[in-house]
Amino acid sequence: MEQELTLTDTQRVSWASHFARSALALMQSAGVIRDDADASGHRQLLCVAWPREDRVVLIINPYAIRQDRILTPTGQPHPQFLHDLRTTMHGHRTVITNSRGIFFQVGYIPEPAEASLPAHITLDLDAIPAGDLMVPVGVTRRGEKWISLLDADSVLIGGTRQMGKTTLLHAWILSLVTAEDPESLRLLLCDGKGKAEFGRYAGLPHVHTIAGGGAELEPVIGYLREELADRSNLLQGYGARNVKELKPSDRPPFLVLIVDELGEALGAEGMDEALSALISQGGAFGVLPILATQRPDSSIVTGFLKCNLATRISLPVPTSQDSRVILGRSGAEKIARRKGRILLEWAGRMVEAQAYDVPTKMLNEVLDRLAAGEPVTNPPLALEPWQVRLVRAAVEELDGTFDIRELARLTGISRGWIEKLAPQWERQQLLTPYSNTSEGRTPRRVTPRLQALASENPGLSGGLGGLGIGRIGVDSPGLG
């Protein structure tokens, strides 16, 4: 039953003042507030607090802050800042919106702890971070979390039926085929549902094989074991112990094996031993297995398989015994029995998250665009001011070359932000592709479309519209 709260106008003003001062203190400590003053030498108005019936709306002056500390390059709330803001508000429901201005909305009634994880969130392929083989875990209480399959090495995913196991695999596959070059990645997909799930990926350049369960997986495992032998000889020739030590131009493509429904795959004789050998040796040679099962019992996930799988993810399960089979410890039986809720063992601790949903319509649209050679995500309609600065610096100072290190030096914009933005713009065909081959390094370059966007949007994108808040010389937040 929802709480009811009745406040007088005076009490609402008091709440508004409290929330505004808390937000300003956080922005000050997080380096969000700009140091520069306006032409008259007065400090700028930072925010206006607007008490409403059930919440306080904090209207933030975008001219007075560093927007990249609050918003991601795609205009979404920065996960770490949003987490810090919610912590500062001590459990009061807090959201950040960026529509015709930046607003913090803080509810008067504290929300339950469980509500700090969303019930549902859709995969955003614009948000793929920089790095090799990045796949989404979901949204944790600290914000969005992605991991590299190179760090994960080998993965076990388990959980009961209808809890989102296959959807998680679709999210991983879409992220890989969106962000990775086909020359650097090969997917080998085993679908224990008669190829009903993975058959739709047939024809994509990243996909090497799509197999059914049982006997159809045997030649796939045989191929991978031959690759292990060949890559062992390759590494010996270079005096290396891991393919990650090789230059990109000398490195063979990563091979990612995804098996959906391990129980069906293990139906073939000797498959347990073959998979175990692959898991124990594959990581060093760039062969990365991901095994998923909806039957988390010891007859499917045997001791040897479990001990050698480096990363484990559990969806909701009914008993602590099921949790121990997947994770090696109890805990997954206690998480909310909600589709997409997962528990991940990562860096020695347990991380709870809500995994991303992949609606069927979105999946089909992405696959159609990939098949047509089109960018998966649309270019932005407008650029943020800091993005315009980047483009201008690249064109005017670097002859169109999008060199991340030089751009960070020239503009003072964080190199981390530019590294996140560059692959996104490349996927949207706003930058030419980066490559590093035996012939040499080919940097990204600004395309005419990106130059046109920078010319069309020289000022602040999103603005404050008709709110009438600009460079006003006052020292404290206003209370409506």
C-alpha positions as CSV (number, residue, x, y, z in Angstrom):
1,M,0.0,0.0,0.0
2,E,1.4,3.4,-1.0
3,Q,2.3,5.9,1.7
4,E,0.3,9.1,1.9
5,L,1.9,12.4,2.7
6,T,0.3,15.7,3.4
7,L,2.6,18.8,3.6
8,T,1.9,22.4,4.1
9,D,3.4,25.0,1.7
10,T,5.9,25.9,4.3
11,Q,7.0,22.3,4.7
12,R,7.4,21.9,1.0
13,V,9.6,25.0,0.8
14,S,11.7,23.5,3.7
15,W,12.0,20.2,1.8
16,A,12.9,22.0,-1.4
17,S,15.6,24.0,0.4
18,H,17.0,20.8,2.0
19,F,17.1,18.9,-1.3
20,A,18.6,21.8,-3.2
21,R,21.4,22.4,-0.8
22,S,22.2,18.6,-0.7
23,A,22.3,18.5,-4.5
24,L,24.5,21.6,-4.7
25,A,26.9,20.2,-2.1
26,L,27.2,17.0,-4.1
27,M,27.8,18.9,-7.4
28,Q,30.5,21.0,-5.6
29,S,32.3,18.0,-4.3
30,A,32.0,16.1,-7.6
31,G,33.5,19.0,-9.6
32,V,30.3,19.5,-11.5
33,I,30.0,23.3,-10.9
34,R,32.1,25.5,-13.3
35,D,34.6,27.9,-11.8
36,D,34.2,30.7,-14.3
37,A,32.0,33.7,-13.7
38,D,29.9,35.8,-16.1
39,A,31.1,39.1,-17.6
40,S,29.8,41.1,-14.6
41,G,31.8,39.1,-12.2
42,H,28.8,37.7,-10.4
43,R,28.3,34.0,-9.8
44,Q,25.8,32.3,-11.9
45,L,22.5,30.9,-10.7
46,L,23.0,27.2,-10.3
47,C,19.5,25.9,-9.8
48,V,15.9,26.7,-8.9
49,A,13.9,24.5,-6.5
50,W,10.3,24.1,-7.5
51,P,8.2,22.4,-4.8
52,R,5.4,20.2,-6.3
53,E,2.6,18.2,-4.7
54,D,4.6,15.0,-4.4
55,R,8.2,16.0,-5.3
56,V,10.7,18.8,-5.6
57,V,11.9,19.6,-9.1
58,L,15.5,21.1,-9.1
59,I,16.0,23.0,-12.4
60,I,19.7,23.0,-13.2
61,N,21.4,25.8,-15.1
62,P,23.4,24.0,-17.8
63,Y,25.6,27.1,-18.4
64,A,26.9,26.8,-14.9
65,I,27.9,23.2,-14.8
66,R,30.1,20.6,-16.6
67,Q,27.3,18.6,-18.3
68,D,29.6,15.6,-19.0
69,R,29.8,15.0,-15.2
70,I,26.0,14.5,-15.1
71,L,25.1,13.2,-18.5
72,T,26.7,10.5,-20.7
73,P,27.7,11.3,-24.3
74,T,24.3,10.0,-25.3
75,G,22.5,12.4,-23.1
76,Q,21.4,9.8,-20.5
77,P,22.1,10.3,-16.7
78,H,25.6,9.3,-15.8
79,P,25.2,6.1,-13.7
80,Q,27.8,7.1,-11.1
81,F,26.5,10.6,-10.6
82,L,22.9,9.3,-10.4
83,H,24.0,6.7,-7.8
84,D,25.8,9.4,-5.8
85,L,22.7,11.7,-6.0
86,R,20.4,9.0,-4.8
87,T,22.7,8.2,-1.9
88,T,22.8,11.9,-1.0
89,M,19.0,12.0,-1.0
90,H,18.9,9.1,1.5
91,G,16.6,6.8,-0.3
92,H,14.1,9.4,-1.6
93,R,13.0,8.5,-5.2
94,T,15.4,10.5,-7.4
95,V,15.5,10.8,-11.2
96,I,17.5,12.9,-13.6
97,T,15.8,14.1,-16.8
98,N,17.3,15.9,-19.8
99,S,14.4,17.2,-21.9
100,R,14.5,21.0,-22.7
101,G,16.9,21.3,-19.7
102,I,18.4,19.3,-16.9
103,F,16.1,18.5,-14.0
104,F,16.6,16.6,-10.7
105,Q,13.3,15.3,-9.4
106,V,13.3,14.2,-5.7
107,G,10.2,12.6,-4.2
108,Y,9.1,13.4,-0.6
109,I,8.5,9.7,0.3
110,P,11.6,7.5,0.6
111,E,11.4,4.5,-1.6
112,P,12.0,0.9,-0.5
113,A,15.6,-0.5,-1.1
114,E,14.4,-3.0,-3.7
115,A,13.2,-0.1,-5.9
116,S,16.9,1.0,-6.4
117,L,17.1,-1.7,-9.1
118,P,14.8,-1.1,-12.1
119,A,12.1,-3.7,-12.8
120,H,12.8,-3.4,-16.5
121,I,15.3,-1.8,-18.8
122,T,15.8,-2.1,-22.5
123,L,19.2,-2.6,-24.1
124,D,20.8,0.5,-25.5
125,L,23.4,-0.3,-28.2
126,D,24.5,3.4,-28.1
127,A,25.9,2.7,-24.6
128,I,28.4,0.0,-25.5
129,P,31.7,1.1,-23.8
130,A,35.1,1.1,-25.3
131,G,37.0,-2.2,-25.0
132,D,37.3,-5.6,-26.6
133,L,34.3,-8.0,-26.6
134,M,32.2,-5.9,-24.2
135,V,28.9,-7.4,-23.1
136,P,26.2,-6.0,-20.9
137,V,25.5,-7.4,-17.4
138,G,22.7,-4.9,-16.6
139,V,22.0,-2.2,-14.1
140,T,23.4,-2.6,-10.6
141,R,22.9,-0.4,-7.6
142,R,26.0,1.5,-8.7
143,G,24.8,2.0,-12.3
144,E,25.2,0.2,-15.6
145,K,27.7,-2.6,-15.7
146,W,29.4,-4.1,-18.8
147,I,32.3,-6.6,-18.8
148,S,34.8,-7.8,-21.3
149,L,34.6,-11.5,-22.3
150,L,38.4,-11.4,-22.2
151,D,38.2,-10.8,-18.5
152,A,35.3,-13.2,-18.0
153,D,37.3,-15.9,-19.8
154,S,34.6,-18.6,-19.6
155,V,31.0,-18.2,-18.4
156,L,28.3,-20.3,-16.9
157,I,24.7,-18.9,-16.9
158,G,22.0,-20.8,-15.1
159,G,18.5,-20.3,-13.9
160,T,15.0,-21.7,-14.0
161,R,12.7,-21.4,-17.1
162,Q,11.2,-18.1,-18.2
163,M,13.7,-16.0,-16.1
164,G,15.5,-14.4,-19.0
165,K,18.5,-16.6,-19.7
166,T,18.1,-16.6,-23.5
167,T,17.3,-12.8,-23.5
168,L,20.6,-12.2,-21.8
169,L,22.4,-14.2,-24.5
170,H,20.6,-12.2,-27.2
171,A,21.8,-9.0,-25.5
172,W,25.4,-10.3,-25.5
173,I,25.3,-11.4,-29.2
174,L,23.8,-8.1,-30.4
175,S,26.4,-6.1,-28.5
176,L,29.2,-8.2,-30.0
177,V,28.0,-8.0,-33.6
178,T,27.3,-4.3,-33.3
179,A,30.7,-3.3,-31.8
180,E,33.2,-5.8,-33.2
181,D,34.7,-6.1,-36.6
182,P,33.9,-9.4,-38.3
183,E,37.6,-9.9,-38.9
184,S,38.3,-9.9,-35.2
185,L,35.4,-12.1,-34.0
186,R,33.8,-15.4,-34.9
187,L,30.6,-16.6,-33.2
188,L,29.8,-20.3,-32.9
189,L,26.2,-20.6,-31.7
190,C,24.6,-23.8,-30.4
191,D,20.9,-23.6,-30.0
192,G,19.3,-26.4,-28.1
193,K,15.8,-25.2,-29.2
194,G,16.2,-26.5,-32.8
195,K,17.9,-23.2,-33.9
196,A,14.6,-21.3,-33.1
197,E,16.6,-18.7,-31.2
198,F,20.0,-18.4,-32.9
199,G,18.9,-19.3,-36.4
200,R,17.9,-15.6,-37.0
201,Y,21.7,-14.7,-36.9
202,A,22.4,-16.8,-40.0
203,G,24.1,-14.8,-42.7
204,L,25.8,-12.2,-40.4
205,P,29.5,-12.0,-41.2
206,H,30.4,-12.5,-37.5
207,V,28.7,-15.9,-37.4
208,H,30.9,-18.9,-38.2
209,T,28.5,-21.7,-37.3
210,I,24.9,-22.2,-36.0
211,A,24.4,-25.7,-34.6
212,G,21.6,-27.6,-32.9
213,G,22.1,-29.6,-29.7
214,G,23.7,-33.0,-29.2
215,A,25.4,-34.5,-32.2
216,E,25.4,-31.2,-34.1
217,L,27.7,-29.7,-31.6
218,E,30.4,-32.4,-31.9
219,P,32.0,-31.1,-35.2
220,V,31.9,-27.5,-33.7
221,I,33.9,-28.7,-30.7
222,G,36.2,-30.7,-33.0
223,Y,36.9,-27.5,-35.0
224,L,37.7,-25.5,-31.8
225,R,40.1,-28.2,-30.6
226,E,41.9,-28.0,-33.9
227,E,42.1,-24.3,-33.5
228,L,43.6,-24.7,-30.0
229,A,46.4,-26.8,-31.5
230,D,47.0,-24.3,-34.4
231,R,47.0,-21.3,-32.0
232,S,49.4,-23.1,-29.6
233,N,51.9,-23.3,-32.5
234,L,51.2,-19.7,-33.4
235,L,52.0,-18.5,-29.9
236,Q,55.1,-20.5,-29.7
237,G,56.3,-18.9,-32.9
238,Y,55.9,-15.5,-31.4
239,G,57.2,-16.4,-28.0
240,A,53.9,-15.5,-26.4
241,R,51.7,-17.2,-23.9
242,N,48.4,-15.5,-24.7
243,V,46.8,-14.1,-27.9
244,K,46.3,-10.8,-26.1
245,E,50.1,-10.4,-26.2
246,L,50.1,-10.4,-30.0
247,K,49.7,-7.2,-32.1
248,P,46.2,-6.8,-33.5
249,S,47.6,-7.4,-37.0
250,D,49.1,-10.8,-35.9
251,R,46.2,-11.9,-33.7
252,P,43.7,-14.5,-34.9
253,P,40.0,-13.7,-34.5
254,F,38.5,-14.4,-31.1
255,L,36.2,-17.4,-31.2
256,V,33.2,-17.2,-28.9
257,L,31.2,-20.4,-28.4
258,I,27.7,-19.8,-27.0
259,V,25.7,-22.9,-26.0
260,D,22.1,-22.2,-25.1
261,E,20.8,-25.2,-23.1
262,L,23.8,-27.2,-21.9
263,G,21.7,-30.2,-21.0
264,E,20.9,-30.8,-24.7
265,A,24.5,-30.3,-25.7
266,L,25.8,-32.9,-23.2
267,G,23.5,-35.6,-24.7
268,A,26.3,-36.6,-27.0
269,E,28.8,-39.1,-25.6
270,G,32.1,-37.6,-24.5
271,M,30.8,-34.0,-24.8
272,D,31.4,-33.4,-21.1
273,E,35.1,-34.1,-21.4
274,A,35.5,-32.3,-24.7
275,L,33.9,-29.1,-23.3
276,S,36.0,-29.4,-20.1
277,A,39.2,-29.5,-22.1
278,L,38.0,-26.5,-24.1
279,I,37.2,-24.5,-21.0
280,S,40.5,-25.2,-19.2
281,Q,42.7,-24.2,-22.2
282,G,40.6,-21.9,-24.4
283,G,41.1,-18.5,-22.7
284,A,44.8,-18.1,-23.5
285,F,44.2,-19.0,-27.2
286,G,41.2,-16.6,-27.7
287,V,38.6,-19.3,-27.5
288,L,35.9,-18.2,-25.1
289,P,33.0,-20.5,-24.1
290,I,29.6,-19.3,-22.7
291,L,27.4,-22.2,-21.4
292,A,23.8,-21.6,-20.4
293,T,21.4,-24.0,-18.8
294,Q,17.8,-23.9,-17.4
295,R,18.5,-27.1,-15.4
296,P,20.9,-26.1,-12.7
297,D,21.6,-29.5,-11.2
298,S,24.8,-31.4,-10.6
299,S,24.0,-34.0,-13.3
300,I,24.2,-31.1,-15.9
301,V,26.9,-28.8,-14.4
302,T,29.4,-31.4,-13.3
303,G,32.1,-30.7,-10.8
304,F,34.9,-30.4,-13.4
305,L,32.9,-28.1,-15.6
306,K,31.9,-25.9,-12.7
307,C,35.4,-25.6,-11.3
308,N,36.9,-24.5,-14.6
309,L,34.2,-21.9,-15.6
310,A,35.8,-18.6,-14.4
311,T,32.6,-16.4,-14.4
312,R,29.2,-17.5,-13.2
313,I,25.8,-15.8,-13.5
314,S,22.6,-17.0,-11.9
315,L,19.1,-16.0,-12.5
316,P,16.4,-16.7,-9.8
317,V,16.4,-20.3,-8.6
318,P,14.1,-22.0,-6.1
319,T,16.7,-23.4,-3.7
320,S,20.1,-22.7,-2.2
321,Q,21.3,-26.0,-3.6
322,D,20.6,-24.8,-7.2
323,S,22.4,-21.6,-6.4
324,R,25.5,-23.5,-5.1
325,V,25.5,-25.5,-8.3
326,I,25.8,-22.4,-10.4
327,L,27.6,-19.9,-8.2
328,G,29.4,-22.2,-5.8
329,R,27.5,-20.5,-2.9
330,S,23.9,-19.7,-1.9
331,G,22.2,-16.4,-2.6
332,A,20.5,-16.7,-6.0
333,E,17.4,-18.2,-4.2
334,K,17.0,-14.9,-2.3
335,I,17.0,-12.4,-5.2
336,A,13.6,-11.1,-6.5
337,R,11.9,-13.7,-8.7
338,R,11.7,-11.3,-11.6
339,K,12.6,-11.9,-15.2
340,G,16.1,-10.6,-15.9
341,R,17.2,-10.4,-12.3
342,I,20.7,-11.9,-12.0
343,L,23.5,-12.5,-9.5
344,L,27.0,-12.4,-10.8
345,E,30.2,-13.4,-9.2
346,W,32.8,-10.8,-10.2
347,A,36.1,-9.8,-8.8
348,G,35.6,-11.8,-5.7
349,R,32.2,-10.4,-4.8
350,M,28.5,-10.9,-5.6
351,V,26.9,-8.3,-7.8
352,E,23.1,-8.2,-8.2
353,A,21.7,-6.6,-11.4
354,Q,18.7,-6.2,-13.6
355,A,19.7,-7.5,-17.0
356,Y,18.6,-5.7,-20.2
357,D,15.6,-6.7,-22.1
358,V,15.8,-7.2,-25.9
359,P,12.3,-6.8,-27.4
360,T,11.7,-9.0,-30.5
361,K,10.9,-5.9,-32.6
362,M,14.2,-4.3,-31.6
363,L,16.1,-7.6,-32.3
364,N,14.6,-7.9,-35.8
365,E,15.3,-4.3,-36.6
366,V,18.9,-4.5,-35.6
367,L,19.4,-7.7,-37.6
368,D,17.8,-6.1,-40.7
369,R,20.1,-3.1,-40.4
370,L,23.2,-5.3,-39.9
371,A,22.2,-7.4,-43.0
372,A,21.8,-4.2,-45.0
373,G,25.2,-2.9,-43.9
374,E,23.5,0.1,-42.2
375,P,24.6,1.5,-38.8
376,V,22.6,-0.1,-36.0
377,T,22.0,3.2,-34.1
378,N,21.0,6.5,-35.6
379,P,23.3,9.5,-35.5
380,P,22.2,12.2,-32.9
381,L,20.0,15.0,-34.1
382,A,22.2,17.5,-32.3
383,L,25.6,17.6,-30.7
384,E,26.4,18.7,-27.2
385,P,28.8,21.8,-26.9
386,W,31.7,19.7,-25.8
387,Q,31.2,17.4,-28.8
388,V,31.2,20.4,-31.2
389,R,34.5,21.4,-29.6
390,L,35.9,18.0,-30.4
391,V,34.9,18.1,-34.0
392,R,36.2,21.6,-34.5
393,A,39.5,20.7,-32.9
394,A,39.8,17.6,-35.1
395,V,39.0,19.5,-38.3
396,E,40.9,22.7,-37.6
397,E,43.9,21.4,-35.7
398,L,44.3,17.8,-36.8
399,D,43.2,18.0,-40.5
400,G,40.2,15.8,-39.7
401,T,41.9,13.1,-37.8
402,F,40.1,12.0,-34.7
403,D,43.1,11.3,-32.5
404,I,41.9,10.7,-29.0
405,R,45.1,11.7,-27.1
406,E,45.6,14.9,-29.1
407,L,42.0,15.9,-28.9
408,A,42.1,15.5,-25.1
409,R,45.2,17.7,-25.0
410,L,43.8,20.3,-27.3
411,T,40.3,20.6,-25.8
412,G,40.9,19.7,-22.1
413,I,38.0,17.2,-22.4
414,S,38.5,14.0,-20.5
415,R,40.3,11.3,-22.5
416,G,37.9,8.7,-21.0
417,W,34.9,10.6,-22.4
418,I,36.4,10.8,-25.9
419,E,37.3,7.0,-25.8
420,K,33.7,6.2,-25.0
421,L,32.4,8.5,-27.7
422,A,34.7,7.5,-30.6
423,P,33.4,3.9,-31.1
424,Q,29.8,5.1,-30.8
425,W,30.3,7.6,-33.5
426,E,32.2,5.0,-35.6
427,R,29.2,2.7,-35.4
428,Q,26.9,5.6,-36.5
429,Q,29.3,6.2,-39.4
430,L,30.1,9.7,-38.2
431,L,33.8,8.6,-38.0
432,T,35.7,6.4,-40.5
433,P,36.7,3.1,-38.9
434,Y,39.9,2.7,-36.9
435,S,42.2,-0.1,-38.0
436,N,45.6,-1.4,-36.9
437,T,47.0,-3.8,-39.6
438,S,50.4,-5.0,-40.7
439,E,50.4,-2.0,-43.2
440,G,50.2,0.4,-40.3
441,R,47.7,2.3,-38.1
442,T,44.8,4.0,-39.7
443,P,43.2,6.5,-37.3
444,R,39.5,7.4,-37.3
445,R,38.6,10.5,-39.3
446,V,35.7,13.0,-39.2
447,T,33.1,12.4,-41.9
448,P,31.3,15.2,-43.8
449,R,28.1,14.2,-41.9
450,L,29.7,14.9,-38.6
451,Q,31.2,18.2,-39.8
452,A,27.7,19.2,-40.9
453,L,26.2,18.3,-37.5
454,A,28.9,20.4,-35.7
455,S,28.1,23.3,-38.1
456,E,24.3,23.0,-37.6
457,N,24.5,22.9,-33.8
458,P,27.2,25.3,-32.6
459,G,25.5,26.1,-29.3
460,L,23.9,24.4,-26.4
461,S,21.7,21.4,-27.3
462,G,18.6,21.0,-25.3
463,G,18.7,24.4,-23.6
464,L,16.3,25.6,-21.1
465,G,13.7,26.7,-23.6
466,G,11.3,29.3,-22.1
467,L,12.2,28.8,-18.4
468,G,14.1,32.2,-18.5
469,I,17.1,30.9,-16.5
470,G,20.4,32.2,-17.8
471,R,23.4,34.0,-16.4
472,I,21.6,35.5,-13.4
473,G,23.9,37.0,-10.7
474,V,22.6,35.5,-7.5
475,D,24.4,33.4,-4.9
476,S,21.8,30.9,-3.7
477,P,19.2,28.7,-5.2
478,G,15.8,30.2,-5.6
479,L,12.7,28.7,-4.0
480,G,9.4,28.8,-5.9
